[in-house]
Structure formats: C-alpha cells, structure tokens
Amino acid sequence: MNMRAVQVAPSHYSFERYDDLERWSSYWYQVRSALRLKPRTVLEIGSGTGVFRAYLHNLGIDVKSADIDDTRRPDFIADVSRLDETLPAGETFDVIAAFQVLEHIPFADLDASLAGIARRCAHALISLPYHGAQLRWAFALGPLKLSFGFNLPLPWKKRFDGQHHWELGVGYSVRSLSRIFERHFEILEQGYVKENPYHRLWVLRSKGS
C-alpha cells in the first residue's frame, strides 16, 4: 500500500523551533477541549512532539497516535486521507484529534478525510492554520486576565510550500471550511486560540455517532 511522502524531518520538531510559546498556548486549549468531552479513548492524528498525548495519558486516558512517519513512533502507520484503509478494521475512538494536520493534504482530499474521521469517532478536535496578519492583545490586573486575538485574511491563495497545500485566510474562509465540516459533523465550538490566532480550533460531534 502506497503512503503519502513524509514532509518534514524529525529535526523539524526541535524544542525552540517547533514548541514556541504560542504553540504551548494552543496545547492548553487542545487539552481543555478534549477533557471537556470526557473521553476514555483518543486517537491523535499527526504525532507531533506528543505533548497533547502525554498529558491525557497521565490522566489515565487511553491515547493512541497515527502518523505516516514511522520515526514519530506512532501506534498506527496511517494516512488521514485513507483512514478506513490504514487503521485496523472496526477501530473507533471517543475523540479523534487532528491538530495542524489537514492542511498537509491537498484540499481536494479534505472532504473524504473528514468523512473517514467521522466514521471512526464520536467527537473530533480539528485545528487549522490561519495565514494572515495577526493582532494579539493581553491585559492582566491581579487575578483579572484578558486576552484577545484575531487574524486578517490575505487576498491571494497559498502555494504549496513543501508542507502546507492550503491554509485558512488565503483563498479559504472559515465559513467555507465550516460548511464542509457540517457535512459530517455538528459544530459544537469554534474559534481562534486567543494567544495564538494563527491556530483556529473546532470542536465537533460526528453525525454518525
């Protein structure tokens, strides 16, 4: 079975280059969203550095990983665009998480990938990059903490850079992506990570659950 080519070397996930302060903010929102769903089983598609997976595992949640890159030591060598072919038959999860993953496949494969995710889970957590001008603002006074962030779209489409085939804000709007999600999921929540508006996170309930 042919798999898609691995796009990044293991060195891509070096601590200061990959896990910067903004990404740690995204991890917080990812973990919080997962815990609110009270899952017993979770599949993370795209192994990354394993922060999300390790945190849930330490809380006693059964967490597995799937990736096309065997150097990330995933539990399953699996392609998000072909889950039914590359995951074990009948394997399902309470939550499937795909953080900063779907932009690595051609946009034409997105709908089929979402359909495959929806067939394998009750809920899904999906985040995507938003390529645009970012504005971030934070204020703290004692226990009062406020943060705010948003992104302004750019008027051109993103060209494939060896990793991302497409991104929100460059030819693809949040509204258009949400409409595609709604073919397979009910959208429970969505929004920017305030401290890292480059990431937009959806919390979804599978229509097949």
BAROSE-958710 format. One record per atom (N, C-alpha, C): residue in one letter; atom name; x, y, z; residue number from 1. Coordinates in steps of 0.1 Angstrom, whole numbers. Layout:
<nodes>
aa	at	u	v	w	i
a	CA	X	Y	Z	NUM
...
</nodes>
This chain:
<nodes>
aa	at	u	v	w	i
m	N	8	-12	0	1
m	CA	0	0	0	1
m	C	9	12	0	1
n	N	7	21	-10	2
n	CA	15	33	-11	2
n	C	10	44	-1	2
m	N	19	50	6	3
m	CA	16	61	15	3
m	C	21	74	10	3
r	N	15	85	14	4
r	CA	20	98	11	4
r	C	34	100	16	4
a	N	41	108	9	5
a	CA	55	111	13	5
a	C	55	119	26	5
v	N	65	116	35	6
v	CA	67	123	47	6
v	C	72	137	44	6
q	N	67	148	49	7
q	CA	70	161	45	7
q	C	81	168	53	7
v	N	83	163	66	8
v	CA	93	170	74	8
v	C	102	160	81	8
a	N	114	164	84	9
a	CA	124	156	91	9
a	C	122	157	106	9
p	N	127	147	113	10
p	CA	125	147	128	10
p	C	130	160	134	10
s	N	140	166	128	11
s	CA	146	179	134	11
s	C	136	190	133	11
h	N	125	189	125	12
h	CA	115	199	125	12
h	C	109	202	138	12
y	N	108	191	147	13
y	CA	101	192	159	13
y	C	111	196	171	13
s	N	122	202	168	14
s	CA	131	207	179	14
s	C	124	216	188	14
f	N	128	216	201	15
f	CA	120	223	211	15
f	C	118	238	208	15
e	N	128	246	206	16
e	CA	126	260	205	16
e	C	121	264	191	16
r	N	123	256	181	17
r	CA	118	259	168	17
r	C	103	256	167	17
y	N	99	244	172	18
y	CA	85	240	170	18
y	C	76	243	182	18
d	N	80	240	194	19
d	CA	72	242	205	19
d	C	75	256	212	19
d	N	72	266	204	20
d	CA	74	280	209	20
d	C	62	283	219	20
l	N	63	295	225	21
l	CA	53	299	235	21
l	C	39	299	230	21
e	N	37	304	217	22
e	CA	24	304	212	22
e	C	18	290	210	22
r	N	26	280	206	23
r	CA	21	267	204	23
r	C	17	261	218	23
w	N	25	264	229	24
w	CA	21	259	242	24
w	C	7	265	246	24
s	N	4	277	241	25
s	CA	-10	282	244	25
s	C	-20	273	236	25
s	N	-17	269	224	26
s	CA	-26	260	217	26
s	C	-27	247	224	26
y	N	-17	241	229	27
y	CA	-18	229	236	27
y	C	-28	230	248	27
w	N	-28	241	255	28
w	CA	-37	243	266	28
w	C	-51	242	261	28
y	N	-55	249	250	29
y	CA	-68	248	245	29
y	C	-72	234	240	29
q	N	-62	228	234	30
q	CA	-65	214	229	30
q	C	-68	205	240	30
v	N	-60	205	251	31
v	CA	-62	196	262	31
v	C	-75	199	269	31
r	N	-78	212	271	32
r	CA	-91	216	277	32
r	C	-102	211	269	32
s	N	-102	213	256	33
s	CA	-113	209	248	33
s	C	-115	193	249	33
a	N	-104	186	249	34
a	CA	-105	171	250	34
a	C	-111	167	263	34
l	N	-106	173	274	35
l	CA	-111	169	287	35
l	C	-126	172	289	35
r	N	-131	183	283	36
r	CA	-145	186	284	36
r	C	-154	176	278	36
l	N	-148	168	269	37
l	CA	-156	158	262	37
l	C	-156	144	270	37
k	N	-148	144	281	38
k	CA	-147	132	290	38
k	C	-145	119	282	38
p	N	-134	119	274	39
p	CA	-132	107	266	39
p	C	-125	96	274	39
r	N	-127	83	270	40
r	CA	-120	72	275	40
r	C	-109	68	265	40
t	N	-112	70	252	41
t	CA	-102	66	242	41
t	C	-100	78	232	41
v	N	-88	81	229	42
v	CA	-85	92	220	42
v	C	-75	87	209	42
l	N	-76	92	197	43
l	CA	-66	90	187	43
l	C	-61	104	182	43
e	N	-48	106	183	44
e	CA	-42	118	178	44
e	C	-36	115	164	44
i	N	-41	122	154	45
i	CA	-36	120	140	45
i	C	-25	131	139	45
g	N	-13	127	136	46
g	CA	-1	136	135	46
g	C	5	136	149	46
s	N	16	129	150	47
s	CA	21	127	163	47
s	C	28	139	169	47
g	N	33	148	161	48
g	CA	40	160	166	48
g	C	50	156	177	48
t	N	51	164	188	49
t	CA	60	162	198	49
t	C	54	154	210	49
g	N	41	151	209	50
g	CA	35	142	219	50
g	C	30	149	231	50
v	N	30	162	232	51
v	CA	26	169	244	51
v	C	11	166	247	51
f	N	2	168	238	52
f	CA	-12	165	240	52
f	C	-14	151	245	52
r	N	-8	142	238	53
r	CA	-10	128	240	53
r	C	-5	124	254	53
a	N	7	130	258	54
a	CA	13	126	271	54
a	C	4	132	283	54
y	N	-1	144	281	55
y	CA	-9	149	292	55
y	C	-22	141	294	55
l	N	-29	137	283	56
l	CA	-41	129	285	56
l	C	-37	115	291	56
h	N	-26	109	286	57
h	CA	-22	96	291	57
h	C	-19	97	306	57
n	N	-13	107	311	58
n	CA	-10	109	325	58
n	C	-23	110	334	58
l	N	-34	113	327	59
l	CA	-47	114	334	59
l	C	-55	100	333	59
g	N	-49	90	327	60
g	CA	-55	77	326	60
g	C	-63	75	314	60
i	N	-62	84	304	61
i	CA	-70	82	292	61
i	C	-62	74	282	61
d	N	-68	64	275	62
d	CA	-62	56	266	62
d	C	-60	64	253	62
v	N	-48	68	250	63
v	CA	-45	76	239	63
v	C	-36	69	229	63
k	N	-40	69	216	64
k	CA	-32	63	206	64
k	C	-28	74	196	64
s	N	-18	71	188	65
s	CA	-14	81	177	65
s	C	-13	74	164	65
a	N	-15	82	154	66
a	CA	-15	77	140	66
a	C	-7	87	132	66
d	N	2	82	123	67
d	CA	11	91	115	67
d	C	16	83	103	67
i	N	19	90	93	68
i	CA	26	84	81	68
i	C	41	82	83	68
d	N	46	89	93	69
d	CA	60	90	96	69
d	C	64	80	107	69
d	N	70	69	104	70
d	CA	73	59	115	70
d	C	84	64	124	70
t	N	92	75	121	71
t	CA	101	80	130	71
t	C	95	87	142	71
r	N	82	90	141	72
r	CA	74	96	153	72
r	C	69	85	162	72
r	N	72	72	159	73
r	CA	68	61	167	73
r	C	53	60	170	73
p	N	45	62	160	74
p	CA	30	61	162	74
p	C	25	47	165	74
d	N	14	46	171	75
d	CA	7	33	173	75
d	C	3	27	160	75
f	N	-2	36	151	76
f	CA	-7	32	138	76
f	C	0	40	127	76
i	N	6	33	117	77
i	CA	10	40	105	77
i	C	-2	41	96	77
a	N	-7	54	96	78
a	CA	-20	56	89	78
a	C	-20	70	83	78
d	N	-28	71	72	79
d	CA	-29	83	64	79
d	C	-43	89	67	79
v	N	-43	101	71	80
v	CA	-56	108	74	80
v	C	-66	108	62	80
s	N	-60	108	50	81
s	CA	-69	108	38	81
s	C	-74	94	35	81
r	N	-69	84	42	82
r	CA	-73	70	39	82
r	C	-74	62	52	82
l	N	-82	67	61	83
l	CA	-82	61	75	83
l	C	-88	47	74	83
d	N	-99	45	66	84
d	CA	-105	32	65	84
d	C	-96	21	60	84
e	N	-86	25	51	85
e	CA	-77	16	46	85
e	C	-65	13	55	85
t	N	-61	23	63	86
t	CA	-49	23	70	86
t	C	-50	21	85	86
l	N	-62	23	91	87
l	CA	-64	19	105	87
l	C	-70	5	106	87
p	N	-68	-2	117	88
p	CA	-74	-15	119	88
p	C	-89	-15	117	88
a	N	-95	-25	110	89
a	CA	-109	-25	108	89
a	C	-117	-25	121	89
g	N	-127	-17	122	90
g	CA	-136	-16	134	90
g	C	-130	-8	145	90
e	N	-118	-2	144	91
e	CA	-112	6	155	91
e	C	-119	19	155	91
t	N	-125	23	167	92
t	CA	-132	36	168	92
t	C	-127	42	181	92
f	N	-130	55	183	93
f	CA	-125	63	194	93
f	C	-136	73	199	93
d	N	-135	76	212	94
d	CA	-144	87	217	94
d	C	-141	100	210	94
v	N	-128	103	209	95
v	CA	-123	115	203	95
v	C	-112	113	193	95
i	N	-112	119	181	96
i	CA	-101	119	172	96
i	C	-96	134	171	96
a	N	-83	136	173	97
a	CA	-78	149	173	97
a	C	-68	150	161	97
a	N	-70	161	153	98
a	CA	-61	163	142	98
a	C	-57	178	142	98
f	N	-46	181	149	99
f	CA	-41	195	151	99
f	C	-31	198	141	99
q	N	-34	208	132	100
q	CA	-24	213	122	100
q	C	-20	201	113	100
v	N	-30	194	108	101
v	CA	-27	182	100	101
v	C	-33	183	86	101
l	N	-46	187	86	102
l	CA	-53	186	73	102
l	C	-48	195	62	102
e	N	-41	206	66	103
e	CA	-35	214	55	103
e	C	-23	208	48	103
h	N	-19	196	54	104
h	CA	-8	189	48	104
h	C	-12	180	36	104
i	N	-25	179	34	105
i	CA	-31	171	23	105
i	C	-37	180	13	105
p	N	-38	177	0	106
p	CA	-45	185	-10	106
p	C	-59	188	-5	106
f	N	-64	200	-8	107
f	CA	-77	204	-4	107
f	C	-88	195	-10	107
a	N	-85	189	-22	108
a	CA	-94	180	-28	108
a	C	-96	167	-20	108
d	N	-87	164	-11	109
d	CA	-89	152	-3	109
d	C	-95	155	11	109
l	N	-98	168	13	110
l	CA	-103	172	27	110
l	C	-116	165	30	110
d	N	-126	166	21	111
d	CA	-139	160	24	111
d	C	-139	145	27	111
a	N	-131	138	20	112
a	CA	-130	123	22	112
a	C	-123	121	35	112
s	N	-113	129	39	113
s	CA	-106	128	51	113
s	C	-116	130	63	113
l	N	-124	141	62	114
l	CA	-134	143	73	114
l	C	-144	132	74	114
a	N	-148	127	63	115
a	CA	-158	115	63	115
a	C	-151	104	70	115
g	N	-139	101	68	116
g	CA	-132	90	74	116
g	C	-130	92	89	116
i	N	-127	104	93	117
i	CA	-126	107	108	117
i	C	-140	106	114	117
a	N	-150	111	108	118
a	CA	-164	110	114	118
a	C	-169	96	116	118
r	N	-164	87	107	119
r	CA	-168	73	108	119
r	C	-161	66	120	119
r	N	-150	72	125	120
r	CA	-142	65	135	120
r	C	-143	71	149	120
c	N	-152	81	151	121
c	CA	-152	87	164	121
c	C	-166	93	167	121
a	N	-168	96	180	122
a	CA	-180	103	185	122
a	C	-178	118	184	122
h	N	-166	123	187	123
h	CA	-162	137	186	123
h	C	-149	138	179	123
a	N	-147	150	173	124
a	CA	-134	153	167	124
a	C	-129	167	172	124
l	N	-116	169	173	125
l	CA	-110	182	175	125
l	C	-101	184	164	125
i	N	-103	195	157	126
i	CA	-95	199	145	126
i	C	-91	213	146	126
s	N	-78	215	144	127
s	CA	-73	229	143	127
s	C	-66	230	130	127
l	N	-66	243	124	128
l	CA	-61	246	111	128
l	C	-53	259	112	128
p	N	-43	261	104	129
p	CA	-36	274	104	129
p	C	-43	285	97	129
y	N	-43	297	102	130
y	CA	-49	308	95	130
y	C	-38	318	91	130
h	N	-35	318	78	131
h	CA	-24	326	73	131
h	C	-29	341	71	131
g	N	-25	350	79	132
g	CA	-29	364	77	132
g	C	-22	373	87	132
a	N	-26	385	87	133
a	CA	-20	395	97	133
a	C	-26	392	110	133
q	N	-18	390	120	134
q	CA	-23	387	134	134
q	C	-22	399	143	134
l	N	-32	400	151	135
l	CA	-33	410	161	135
l	C	-35	403	175	135
r	N	-26	405	184	136
r	CA	-28	399	198	136
r	C	-27	410	208	136
w	N	-35	409	219	137
w	CA	-35	419	229	137
w	C	-38	412	242	137
a	N	-31	415	253	138
a	CA	-34	409	266	138
a	C	-33	419	277	138
f	N	-41	417	288	139
f	CA	-41	426	299	139
f	C	-43	418	312	139
a	N	-35	422	322	140
a	CA	-37	415	335	140
a	C	-36	425	346	140
l	N	-45	423	356	141
l	CA	-45	432	368	141
l	C	-49	423	379	141
g	N	-39	418	387	142
g	CA	-42	409	398	142
g	C	-48	396	392	142
p	N	-59	391	397	143
p	CA	-65	379	392	143
p	C	-72	381	379	143
l	N	-75	393	375	144
l	CA	-82	396	362	144
l	C	-72	395	350	144
k	N	-75	386	341	145
k	CA	-67	384	329	145
k	C	-76	384	317	145
l	N	-72	392	307	146
l	CA	-80	393	295	146
l	C	-70	392	283	146
s	N	-74	384	273	147
s	CA	-66	383	261	147
s	C	-75	383	249	147
f	N	-69	387	238	148
f	CA	-77	389	226	148
f	C	-68	388	214	148
g	N	-73	381	204	149
g	CA	-65	379	192	149
g	C	-74	377	180	149
f	N	-70	381	168	150
f	CA	-77	378	156	150
f	C	-68	379	144	150
n	N	-72	374	133	151
n	CA	-64	374	121	151
n	C	-72	381	109	151
l	N	-64	388	101	152
l	CA	-70	394	89	152
l	C	-66	386	77	152
p	N	-75	382	68	153
p	CA	-72	373	57	153
p	C	-64	381	46	153
l	N	-57	373	38	154
l	CA	-49	378	27	154
l	C	-56	376	14	154
p	N	-54	385	4	155
p	CA	-62	384	-8	155
p	C	-56	375	-19	155
w	N	-48	365	-15	156
w	CA	-43	356	-25	156
w	C	-43	342	-19	156
k	N	-42	332	-28	157
k	CA	-42	318	-24	157
k	C	-27	314	-21	157
k	N	-26	304	-11	158
k	CA	-13	299	-7	158
k	C	-8	289	-17	158
r	N	4	290	-21	159
r	CA	10	280	-29	159
r	C	17	269	-20	159
f	N	17	257	-26	160
f	CA	23	246	-18	160
f	C	38	249	-15	160
d	N	41	248	-3	161
d	CA	55	251	1	161
d	C	63	239	6	161
g	N	58	227	2	162
g	CA	65	215	6	162
g	C	59	209	18	162
q	N	50	217	25	163
q	CA	43	211	37	163
q	C	28	215	36	163
h	N	25	227	35	164
h	CA	10	231	35	164
h	C	5	233	21	164
h	N	-5	225	18	165
h	CA	-11	227	4	165
h	C	-20	239	4	165
w	N	-26	242	16	166
w	CA	-36	253	17	166
w	C	-37	258	31	166
e	N	-42	270	33	167
e	CA	-44	275	47	167
e	C	-57	284	47	167
l	N	-63	285	58	168
l	CA	-73	295	60	168
l	C	-68	309	58	168
g	N	-76	318	53	169
g	CA	-72	332	51	169
g	C	-65	335	38	169
v	N	-61	324	31	170
v	CA	-55	327	17	170
v	C	-63	318	7	170
g	N	-75	323	4	171
g	CA	-84	316	-5	171
g	C	-94	307	1	171
y	N	-93	304	14	172
y	CA	-102	295	21	172
y	C	-107	302	33	172
s	N	-120	304	34	173
s	CA	-126	312	46	173
s	C	-130	302	57	173
v	N	-131	308	69	174
v	CA	-137	300	80	174
v	C	-151	295	77	174
r	N	-159	303	71	175
r	CA	-173	299	67	175
r	C	-173	288	57	175
s	N	-164	288	47	176
s	CA	-164	277	37	176
s	C	-159	264	43	176
l	N	-150	265	52	177
l	CA	-145	253	59	177
l	C	-156	247	68	177
s	N	-162	256	75	178
s	CA	-173	252	85	178
s	C	-184	244	77	178
r	N	-187	249	65	179
r	CA	-198	243	57	179
r	C	-193	229	53	179
i	N	-180	227	50	180
i	CA	-176	213	47	180
i	C	-176	204	59	180
f	N	-172	210	71	181
f	CA	-173	202	83	181
f	C	-187	198	86	181
e	N	-197	206	83	182
e	CA	-211	203	87	182
e	C	-217	192	78	182
r	N	-210	188	68	183
r	CA	-214	176	60	183
r	C	-213	164	69	183
h	N	-204	164	78	184
h	CA	-201	152	86	184
h	C	-202	153	101	184
f	N	-202	166	105	185
f	CA	-202	169	120	185
f	C	-212	180	123	185
e	N	-216	180	136	186
e	CA	-222	191	142	186
e	C	-211	200	149	186
i	N	-211	212	146	187
i	CA	-201	221	152	187
i	C	-205	225	166	187
l	N	-198	221	176	188
l	CA	-201	225	190	188
l	C	-195	238	194	188
e	N	-182	240	190	189
e	CA	-175	252	193	189
e	C	-165	254	182	189
q	N	-161	267	180	190
q	CA	-150	270	171	190
q	C	-145	284	175	190
g	N	-132	286	172	191
g	CA	-127	300	175	191
g	C	-112	299	174	191
y	N	-106	312	174	192
y	CA	-91	313	174	192
y	C	-86	310	188	192
v	N	-74	305	189	193
v	CA	-66	305	201	193
v	C	-62	319	204	193
k	N	-67	325	214	194
k	CA	-65	339	216	194
k	C	-51	343	217	194
e	N	-43	335	223	195
e	CA	-28	338	225	195
e	C	-20	334	212	195
n	N	-27	327	203	196
n	CA	-20	322	191	196
n	C	-30	322	180	196
p	N	-35	333	175	197
p	CA	-45	334	165	197
p	C	-42	327	151	197
y	N	-29	323	150	198
y	CA	-26	315	138	198
y	C	-33	302	138	198
h	N	-37	297	149	199
h	CA	-45	284	151	199
h	C	-59	287	153	199
r	N	-68	280	145	200
r	CA	-82	280	148	200
r	C	-87	266	151	200
l	N	-95	265	162	201
l	CA	-98	252	167	201
l	C	-114	249	166	201
w	N	-117	238	161	202
w	CA	-131	233	160	202
w	C	-133	221	170	202
v	N	-145	222	177	203
v	CA	-149	210	185	203
v	C	-161	205	178	203
l	N	-161	192	174	204
l	CA	-171	187	165	204
l	C	-178	174	171	204
r	N	-190	172	168	205
r	CA	-197	159	171	205
r	C	-200	152	158	205
s	N	-196	139	157	206
s	CA	-199	132	145	206
s	C	-213	130	143	206
k	N	-218	132	131	207
k	CA	-232	129	127	207
k	C	-235	114	127	207
g	N	-224	106	126	208
g	CA	-226	92	126	208
g	C	-226	86	140	208
s	N	-224	94	150	209
s	CA	-223	88	164	209
s	C	-237	87	170	209
</nodes>
